[in-house]
Amino acid sequence: MEKNQNIIVQLTFEFSIEVIQFCETLEEQRKYIIANQLLKSGTSIGANIREAQNAESKNDFIHKFKIAAKEIEETFYWLELCEHSDNYPSTLSLQNQLTAIAKVTNKIIGTSKRRNIS
């Protein structure tokens, strides 16, 4: 990662690393299905945001961020399932990180939409 990259790219990259580590812990505990689902949705957020950095148009940029927003919601679902299930490690730290990512993502979508109209 370059130092001068924007905050959302950095946040989602760091979150993806944390999700990978968490999913490895789940796999060690033989919780394969949740680990697989969480790994896919959790790392997809950053992949879509990274892809948006080279969008073909403003609409394409917004579309990729909206996909990331959907992946954020799915990831929240898997994290909440873990948090409320017996014998799963706590996901509160990941949920807190994801809340920050969701706020920035939603702000970017809103700002981009407003700028796209004018």
Buried (B, 14 or more C-beta within 10 A) or exposed (E): EEEEEEEBBBBBBBBBEBBEEBBEEBBEEEBEEBBBBBBBBBBBBBBBBBBBEEBEEEEEBBBBBBBBBBBBEBBBEBBEBBBEEEEBBEBEEBBEBBEEBBEBBEEBBEEBBEEEEE
